[in-house]
Amino acid sequence: MIHAVGIPMLQEFFESEDVPPGLFKGVPAKETVDNVIDAIGNITGKTLYAIKQHAQDDIKTEFYDSSSGEYRYGTPLAQLASNLRLKDMKEEAEKEDGHPEAKMLWTALQVYAAAHKCVKGVSSAKFMDCTTNMGAELKGFEFMQFLPSLDDMLNAEVSEDGTTWVEQFVRSFQGDDSKGQPDEEFMKKLAEEASEIGEVVKAAWAFRECFDMDFINEQTGGMASKAEDEAKKFFDI
């Protein structure tokens, strides 16, 4: 479907009036597309879980913390735990004469925690009807691990500073080091976690030949070349 439908649609789009003339050189070779699809097919649950963890831990927003009565910074889980007053609920539920609603809610959360530990996931999924047959093999995909555990919520921390490595990297990329730079050891570990995604990027690197990179670099004020250099360094291209 990608070769028969997707690529022709892509070419039609880039040849339309909505796209600056000269930007698009031509469609990618069939081999290039197949290599990217193969690389995507080799992504395992381990990589997806690492992405989930970073999405869960590397975003901080300011919110009103009910425990301290102040505005603090924290991850979405920290905000959720604060809004639900989980620690207060746990403390109240563990009292002999604790509030019935606190006991009921805490019991429900413990049931969720037990399910989170016991339920794993599925090894494959398939759809078929009289004309279509498609499916996917799920490699190490434990879908319950994509939901936060009760311990994750209880241990989510709030802080006075909302700076994350993401902000540090973006600011540094733009030439602003006022928030510092991400730790080198952390970035090295991040690259190891993203090794399967790196294979997708390497396979897709040939897509650059489909575009006039000089034109893109001129339009972005040199940022395209800088992004290329960062990608080469991070994914070891």
CYANA upper distance limits for C-alpha pairs under 8 A (distance plus 0.5 A):
  1 MET  CA      5 VAL  CA      5.85
  1 MET  CA      6 GLY  CA      7.00
  2 ILE  CA      6 GLY  CA      4.86
  2 ILE  CA      7 ILE  CA      6.56
  3 HIS  CA      7 ILE  CA      5.95
  3 HIS  CA      8 PRO  CA      8.07
  3 HIS  CA     30 LYS  CA      7.85
  4 ALA  CA      8 PRO  CA      7.49
  5 VAL  CA      9 MET  CA      6.75
  6 GLY  CA     10 LEU  CA      6.63
  7 ILE  CA     11 GLN  CA      6.69
  7 ILE  CA     27 VAL  CA      7.40
  8 PRO  CA     12 GLU  CA      6.64
  9 MET  CA     13 PHE  CA      6.66
 10 LEU  CA     14 PHE  CA      6.80
 10 LEU  CA     27 VAL  CA      8.28
 11 GLN  CA     15 GLU  CA      6.64
 11 GLN  CA     26 GLY  CA      7.80
 11 GLN  CA     27 VAL  CA      6.84
 12 GLU  CA     16 SER  CA      6.78
 13 PHE  CA     18 ASP  CA      8.32
 13 PHE  CA     19 VAL  CA      8.14
 14 PHE  CA     18 ASP  CA      8.21
 14 PHE  CA     19 VAL  CA      6.23
 14 PHE  CA     24 PHE  CA      6.79
 15 GLU  CA     19 VAL  CA      7.41
 15 GLU  CA     21 PRO  CA      8.41
 15 GLU  CA     24 PHE  CA      8.17
 17 GLU  CA     21 PRO  CA      8.46
 19 VAL  CA     23 LEU  CA      7.93
 22 GLY  CA    212 ASP  CA      7.43
 22 GLY  CA    215 PHE  CA      8.32
 23 LEU  CA    211 PHE  CA      6.11
 23 LEU  CA    212 ASP  CA      5.72
 23 LEU  CA    215 PHE  CA      7.10
 23 LEU  CA    216 ILE  CA      7.83
 24 PHE  CA    210 CYS  CA      6.58
 24 PHE  CA    211 PHE  CA      5.19
 24 PHE  CA    212 ASP  CA      6.88
 25 LYS  CA    209 GLU  CA      7.97
 25 LYS  CA    210 CYS  CA      5.40
 25 LYS  CA    211 PHE  CA      5.69
 25 LYS  CA    212 ASP  CA      7.12
 26 GLY  CA    210 CYS  CA      5.59
 26 GLY  CA    211 PHE  CA      7.89
 27 VAL  CA    210 CYS  CA      6.56
 28 PRO  CA     32 THR  CA      6.86
 28 PRO  CA     33 VAL  CA      7.28
 28 PRO  CA    206 ALA  CA      8.37
 28 PRO  CA    207 PHE  CA      6.65
 28 PRO  CA    209 GLU  CA      8.35
 28 PRO  CA    210 CYS  CA      6.68
 29 ALA  CA     33 VAL  CA      7.07
 30 LYS  CA     34 ASP  CA      6.69
 31 GLU  CA     35 ASN  CA      6.58
 32 THR  CA     36 VAL  CA      6.92
 32 THR  CA    203 ALA  CA      7.43
 32 THR  CA    204 ALA  CA      7.60
 32 THR  CA    206 ALA  CA      7.34
 32 THR  CA    207 PHE  CA      8.13
 33 VAL  CA     37 ILE  CA      6.84
 33 VAL  CA    204 ALA  CA      8.27
 34 ASP  CA     38 ASP  CA      6.62
 35 ASN  CA     39 ALA  CA      6.68
 35 ASN  CA    203 ALA  CA      6.33
 35 ASN  CA    204 ALA  CA      8.37
 36 VAL  CA     40 ILE  CA      6.71
 36 VAL  CA    200 VAL  CA      6.22
 36 VAL  CA    203 ALA  CA      5.69
 36 VAL  CA    204 ALA  CA      6.33
 37 ILE  CA     41 GLY  CA      6.67
 38 ASP  CA     42 ASN  CA      7.01
 39 ALA  CA     43 ILE  CA      7.51
 39 ALA  CA    196 GLU  CA      8.10
 39 ALA  CA    197 ILE  CA      8.47
 39 ALA  CA    199 GLU  CA      6.52
 39 ALA  CA    200 VAL  CA      5.52
 39 ALA  CA    203 ALA  CA      7.60
 40 ILE  CA    197 ILE  CA      8.13
 40 ILE  CA    200 VAL  CA      6.53
 42 ASN  CA    196 GLU  CA      7.63
 43 ILE  CA     47 THR  CA      7.10
 43 ILE  CA     48 LEU  CA      8.16
 43 ILE  CA    139 LYS  CA      8.37
 43 ILE  CA    196 GLU  CA      6.17
 43 ILE  CA    197 ILE  CA      7.52
 44 THR  CA     48 LEU  CA      7.13
 44 THR  CA    138 LEU  CA      7.82
 44 THR  CA    139 LYS  CA      5.53
 44 THR  CA    140 GLY  CA      6.49
 44 THR  CA    141 PHE  CA      7.42
 44 THR  CA    196 GLU  CA      8.40
 45 GLY  CA     49 TYR  CA      6.36
 45 GLY  CA    138 LEU  CA      7.85
 45 GLY  CA    139 LYS  CA      6.29
 45 GLY  CA    140 GLY  CA      5.11
 45 GLY  CA    141 PHE  CA      4.67
 45 GLY  CA    142 GLU  CA      7.45
 46 LYS  CA     50 ALA  CA      6.80
 46 LYS  CA    140 GLY  CA      6.99
 46 LYS  CA    141 PHE  CA      7.87
 47 THR  CA     51 ILE  CA      6.82
 47 THR  CA    193 GLU  CA      6.90
 47 THR  CA    194 ALA  CA      7.06
 47 THR  CA    196 GLU  CA      7.50
 47 THR  CA    197 ILE  CA      8.38
 48 LEU  CA     52 LYS  CA      6.74
 49 TYR  CA     53 GLN  CA      6.69
 49 TYR  CA    145 GLN  CA      7.61
 49 TYR  CA    146 PHE  CA      7.10
 50 ALA  CA     54 HIS  CA      6.84
 50 ALA  CA    193 GLU  CA      7.18
 51 ILE  CA     55 ALA  CA      6.62
 52 LYS  CA     56 GLN  CA      6.55
 52 LYS  CA    146 PHE  CA      6.90
 53 GLN  CA     57 ASP  CA      6.46
 54 HIS  CA     58 ASP  CA      5.67
 54 HIS  CA     59 ILE  CA      8.44
 55 ALA  CA     59 ILE  CA      7.05
 56 GLN  CA     75 THR  CA      7.32
 56 GLN  CA     76 PRO  CA      7.46
 56 GLN  CA     77 LEU  CA      7.71
 57 ASP  CA     75 THR  CA      6.54
 58 ASP  CA     75 THR  CA      7.71
 58 ASP  CA    164 THR  CA      6.70
 58 ASP  CA    165 TRP  CA      7.80
 58 ASP  CA    166 VAL  CA      7.55
 59 ILE  CA     74 GLY  CA      8.20
 59 ILE  CA     75 THR  CA      5.99
 59 ILE  CA     76 PRO  CA      7.75
 59 ILE  CA    164 THR  CA      7.53
 60 LYS  CA     73 TYR  CA      6.47
 60 LYS  CA     74 GLY  CA      5.26
 60 LYS  CA     75 THR  CA      5.00
 60 LYS  CA     76 PRO  CA      7.48
 60 LYS  CA    162 GLY  CA      6.08
 60 LYS  CA    163 THR  CA      7.94
 60 LYS  CA    164 THR  CA      7.73
 61 THR  CA     73 TYR  CA      5.86
 61 THR  CA     74 GLY  CA      6.18
 61 THR  CA     75 THR  CA      6.95
 61 THR  CA     76 PRO  CA      7.93
 61 THR  CA    162 GLY  CA      7.10
 62 GLU  CA     71 TYR  CA      6.99
 62 GLU  CA     72 ARG  CA      6.00
 62 GLU  CA     73 TYR  CA      4.92
 62 GLU  CA     74 GLY  CA      7.15
 62 GLU  CA    162 GLY  CA      7.81
 63 PHE  CA     71 TYR  CA      5.84
 63 PHE  CA     72 ARG  CA      6.18
 63 PHE  CA     73 TYR  CA      6.81
 63 PHE  CA     74 GLY  CA      8.13
 63 PHE  CA     79 GLN  CA      7.30
 64 TYR  CA     69 GLY  CA      7.41
 64 TYR  CA     70 GLU  CA      6.24
 64 TYR  CA     71 TYR  CA      4.79
 64 TYR  CA     72 ARG  CA      6.77
 65 ASP  CA     69 GLY  CA      6.12
 65 ASP  CA     70 GLU  CA      6.04
 65 ASP  CA     71 TYR  CA      6.23
 65 ASP  CA     72 ARG  CA      6.62
 65 ASP  CA     79 GLN  CA      7.90
 65 ASP  CA     82 SER  CA      6.34
 65 ASP  CA     83 ASN  CA      8.13
 66 SER  CA     70 GLU  CA      7.74
 66 SER  CA     82 SER  CA      6.41
 66 SER  CA     83 ASN  CA      7.43
 66 SER  CA     85 ARG  CA      7.75
 67 SER  CA     82 SER  CA      7.37
 67 SER  CA     85 ARG  CA      7.99
 72 ARG  CA    158 VAL  CA      6.72
 72 ARG  CA    159 SER  CA      6.38
 72 ARG  CA    160 GLU  CA      6.16
 72 ARG  CA    161 ASP  CA      8.33
 73 TYR  CA    158 VAL  CA      5.98
 73 TYR  CA    159 SER  CA      5.67
 73 TYR  CA    160 GLU  CA      6.42
 73 TYR  CA    161 ASP  CA      6.68
 73 TYR  CA    162 GLY  CA      5.73
 74 GLY  CA     78 ALA  CA      5.91
 74 GLY  CA     79 GLN  CA      6.89
 74 GLY  CA    156 ALA  CA      8.26
 74 GLY  CA    157 GLU  CA      6.89
 74 GLY  CA    158 VAL  CA      5.05
 74 GLY  CA    159 SER  CA      6.74
 74 GLY  CA    162 GLY  CA      7.46
 75 THR  CA     79 GLN  CA      6.88
 75 THR  CA    156 ALA  CA      7.72
 75 THR  CA    157 GLU  CA      8.15
 75 THR  CA    158 VAL  CA      8.03
 76 PRO  CA     80 LEU  CA      6.63
 77 LEU  CA     81 ALA  CA      6.54
 77 LEU  CA    152 ASP  CA      8.02
 77 LEU  CA    153 MET  CA      6.09
 77 LEU  CA    156 ALA  CA      6.56
 78 ALA  CA     82 SER  CA      6.59
 78 ALA  CA    153 MET  CA      7.09
 78 ALA  CA    156 ALA  CA      5.20
 78 ALA  CA    157 GLU  CA      6.36
 78 ALA  CA    158 VAL  CA      6.83
 79 GLN  CA     83 ASN  CA      6.58
 80 LEU  CA     84 LEU  CA      6.62
 80 LEU  CA    153 MET  CA      8.03
 81 ALA  CA     85 ARG  CA      6.26
 81 ALA  CA     86 LEU  CA      5.91
 81 ALA  CA     87 LYS  CA      8.29
 81 ALA  CA    153 MET  CA      6.20
 81 ALA  CA    154 LEU  CA      7.06
 81 ALA  CA    156 ALA  CA      7.96
 82 SER  CA     86 LEU  CA      7.26
 85 ARG  CA     89 MET  CA      6.59
 86 LEU  CA     90 LYS  CA      6.60
 86 LEU  CA    154 LEU  CA      7.25
 87 LYS  CA     91 GLU  CA      6.69
 87 LYS  CA    154 LEU  CA      7.27
 88 ASP  CA     92 GLU  CA      6.57
 89 MET  CA     93 ALA  CA      6.47
 89 MET  CA    102 ALA  CA      5.95
 89 MET  CA    103 LYS  CA      8.29
 89 MET  CA    105 LEU  CA      8.41
 89 MET  CA    106 TRP  CA      7.25
 90 LYS  CA     94 GLU  CA      6.69
 90 LYS  CA    102 ALA  CA      7.99
 90 LYS  CA    106 TRP  CA      6.85
 91 GLU  CA     95 LYS  CA      7.27
 92 GLU  CA     98 GLY  CA      5.62
 92 GLU  CA     99 HIS  CA      7.04
 92 GLU  CA    102 ALA  CA      6.82
 92 GLU  CA    103 LYS  CA      7.94
 93 ALA  CA     98 GLY  CA      5.79
 93 ALA  CA     99 HIS  CA      7.20
 93 ALA  CA    100 PRO  CA      8.21
 93 ALA  CA    102 ALA  CA      5.73
 93 ALA  CA    103 LYS  CA      4.88
 93 ALA  CA    106 TRP  CA      7.01
 94 GLU  CA     98 GLY  CA      7.28
 94 GLU  CA    103 LYS  CA      8.08
 98 GLY  CA    102 ALA  CA      7.65
 98 GLY  CA    103 LYS  CA      7.44
 99 HIS  CA    103 LYS  CA      6.91
100 PRO  CA    104 MET  CA      6.61
101 GLU  CA    105 LEU  CA      6.60
102 ALA  CA    106 TRP  CA      6.47
103 LYS  CA    107 THR  CA      6.56
104 MET  CA    108 ALA  CA      6.86
105 LEU  CA    109 LEU  CA      6.80
106 TRP  CA    110 GLN  CA      6.73
107 THR  CA    111 VAL  CA      6.85
108 ALA  CA    112 TYR  CA      6.88
109 LEU  CA    113 ALA  CA      6.64
109 LEU  CA    150 LEU  CA      7.67
110 GLN  CA    114 ALA  CA      6.67
110 GLN  CA    150 LEU  CA      8.27
111 VAL  CA    115 ALA  CA      6.78
112 TYR  CA    116 HIS  CA      6.57
112 TYR  CA    150 LEU  CA      8.23
113 ALA  CA    117 LYS  CA      6.91
113 ALA  CA    149 SER  CA      6.74
113 ALA  CA    150 LEU  CA      6.13
114 ALA  CA    118 CYS  CA      6.73
115 ALA  CA    119 VAL  CA      6.07
116 HIS  CA    120 LYS  CA      8.43
116 HIS  CA    144 MET  CA      6.35
116 HIS  CA    145 GLN  CA      7.89
116 HIS  CA    147 LEU  CA      8.49
116 HIS  CA    149 SER  CA      6.97
119 VAL  CA    144 MET  CA      7.06
120 LYS  CA    142 GLU  CA      5.42
120 LYS  CA    143 PHE  CA      7.12
120 LYS  CA    144 MET  CA      6.58
120 LYS  CA    145 GLN  CA      8.24
121 GLY  CA    141 PHE  CA      6.89
121 GLY  CA    142 GLU  CA      4.84
121 GLY  CA    143 PHE  CA      5.72
121 GLY  CA    144 MET  CA      7.25
122 VAL  CA    138 LEU  CA      7.58
122 VAL  CA    141 PHE  CA      7.55
122 VAL  CA    142 GLU  CA      7.50
122 VAL  CA    143 PHE  CA      8.37
123 SER  CA    137 GLU  CA      6.79
123 SER  CA    138 LEU  CA      5.60
123 SER  CA    139 LYS  CA      7.26
123 SER  CA    140 GLY  CA      8.05
123 SER  CA    141 PHE  CA      7.74
124 SER  CA    135 GLY  CA      7.95
124 SER  CA    136 ALA  CA      6.22
124 SER  CA    137 GLU  CA      4.93
124 SER  CA    138 LEU  CA      5.64
125 ALA  CA    135 GLY  CA      5.99
125 ALA  CA    136 ALA  CA      5.95
125 ALA  CA    137 GLU  CA      7.13
125 ALA  CA    138 LEU  CA      8.11
126 LYS  CA    133 ASN  CA      8.08
126 LYS  CA    134 MET  CA      6.36
126 LYS  CA    135 GLY  CA      4.48
126 LYS  CA    136 ALA  CA      6.94
127 PHE  CA    132 THR  CA      8.28
127 PHE  CA    133 ASN  CA      6.43
127 PHE  CA    134 MET  CA      5.88
127 PHE  CA    135 GLY  CA      6.40
128 MET  CA    132 THR  CA      5.87
128 MET  CA    133 ASN  CA      4.80
128 MET  CA    134 MET  CA      6.79
129 ASP  CA    133 ASN  CA      7.11
142 GLU  CA    146 PHE  CA      7.99
143 PHE  CA    147 LEU  CA      7.94
145 GLN  CA    149 SER  CA      8.38
148 PRO  CA    152 ASP  CA      6.35
148 PRO  CA    153 MET  CA      7.35
149 SER  CA    153 MET  CA      7.05
150 LEU  CA    154 LEU  CA      6.70
151 ASP  CA    155 ASN  CA      6.36
152 ASP  CA    156 ALA  CA      6.50
163 THR  CA    167 GLU  CA      6.82
163 THR  CA    168 GLN  CA      7.76
163 THR  CA    179 LYS  CA      7.93
164 THR  CA    168 GLN  CA      6.88
165 TRP  CA    169 PHE  CA      6.47
165 TRP  CA    181 GLN  CA      7.90
165 TRP  CA    182 PRO  CA      5.68
165 TRP  CA    183 ASP  CA      8.47
166 VAL  CA    170 VAL  CA      6.71
166 VAL  CA    182 PRO  CA      8.45
167 GLU  CA    171 ARG  CA      6.49
167 GLU  CA    179 LYS  CA      8.38
168 GLN  CA    172 SER  CA      6.46
168 GLN  CA    177 ASP  CA      7.84
168 GLN  CA    179 LYS  CA      6.22
168 GLN  CA    180 GLY  CA      6.47
168 GLN  CA    181 GLN  CA      5.75
168 GLN  CA    182 PRO  CA      6.45
169 PHE  CA    173 PHE  CA      6.48
169 PHE  CA    181 GLN  CA      6.74
169 PHE  CA    182 PRO  CA      6.68
170 VAL  CA    174 GLN  CA      6.82
171 ARG  CA    175 GLY  CA      6.80
171 ARG  CA    176 ASP  CA      5.38
171 ARG  CA    177 ASP  CA      6.79
171 ARG  CA    178 SER  CA      8.37
171 ARG  CA    179 LYS  CA      8.00
172 SER  CA    176 ASP  CA      5.43
172 SER  CA    177 ASP  CA      5.60
172 SER  CA    180 GLY  CA      8.09
172 SER  CA    181 GLN  CA      6.93
177 ASP  CA    181 GLN  CA      7.00
182 PRO  CA    186 PHE  CA      7.70
182 PRO  CA    187 MET  CA      7.41
183 ASP  CA    187 MET  CA      6.84
184 GLU  CA    188 LYS  CA      6.64
185 GLU  CA    189 LYS  CA      6.75
186 PHE  CA    190 LEU  CA      6.60
187 MET  CA    191 ALA  CA      6.66
188 LYS  CA    192 GLU  CA      6.94
189 LYS  CA    193 GLU  CA      6.81
190 LEU  CA    194 ALA  CA      6.72
191 ALA  CA    195 SER  CA      6.62
191 ALA  CA    234 PHE  CA      6.76
191 ALA  CA    235 PHE  CA      7.19
194 ALA  CA    198 GLY  CA      6.51
195 SER  CA    199 GLU  CA      7.00
195 SER  CA    235 PHE  CA      7.90
196 GLU  CA    200 VAL  CA      7.34
197 ILE  CA    201 VAL  CA      6.89
198 GLY  CA    202 LYS  CA      6.61
198 GLY  CA    235 PHE  CA      5.81
199 GLU  CA    203 ALA  CA      6.64
200 VAL  CA    204 ALA  CA      6.59
201 VAL  CA    205 TRP  CA      6.48
201 VAL  CA    235 PHE  CA      8.24
202 LYS  CA    206 ALA  CA      8.41
202 LYS  CA    235 PHE  CA      8.33
202 LYS  CA    237 ILE  CA      7.16
204 ALA  CA    208 ARG  CA      8.48
206 ALA  CA    210 CYS  CA      8.38
207 PHE  CA    211 PHE  CA      8.05
208 ARG  CA    212 ASP  CA      8.37
208 ARG  CA    213 MET  CA      7.56
212 ASP  CA    216 ILE  CA      6.97
213 MET  CA    217 ASN  CA      6.43
213 MET  CA    224 ALA  CA      8.50
214 ASP  CA    218 GLU  CA      6.60
215 PHE  CA    219 GLN  CA      6.72
216 ILE  CA    220 THR  CA      6.67
216 ILE  CA    224 ALA  CA      7.24
217 ASN  CA    221 GLY  CA      6.57
217 ASN  CA    222 GLY  CA      5.44
217 ASN  CA    223 MET  CA      7.02
217 ASN  CA    224 ALA  CA      5.53
217 ASN  CA    225 SER  CA      6.77
218 GLU  CA    222 GLY  CA      6.68
220 THR  CA    224 ALA  CA      6.73
222 GLY  CA    226 LYS  CA      7.05
223 MET  CA    227 ALA  CA      6.54
224 ALA  CA    228 GLU  CA      6.71
225 SER  CA    229 ASP  CA      6.73
226 LYS  CA    230 GLU  CA      6.78
227 ALA  CA    231 ALA  CA      6.65
228 GLU  CA    232 LYS  CA      6.61
229 ASP  CA    233 LYS  CA      6.69
230 GLU  CA    234 PHE  CA      6.52
231 ALA  CA    235 PHE  CA      6.28
231 ALA  CA    236 ASP  CA      8.23
231 ALA  CA    237 ILE  CA      8.04
232 LYS  CA    236 ASP  CA      5.81
232 LYS  CA    237 ILE  CA      5.07
233 LYS  CA    237 ILE  CA      7.31
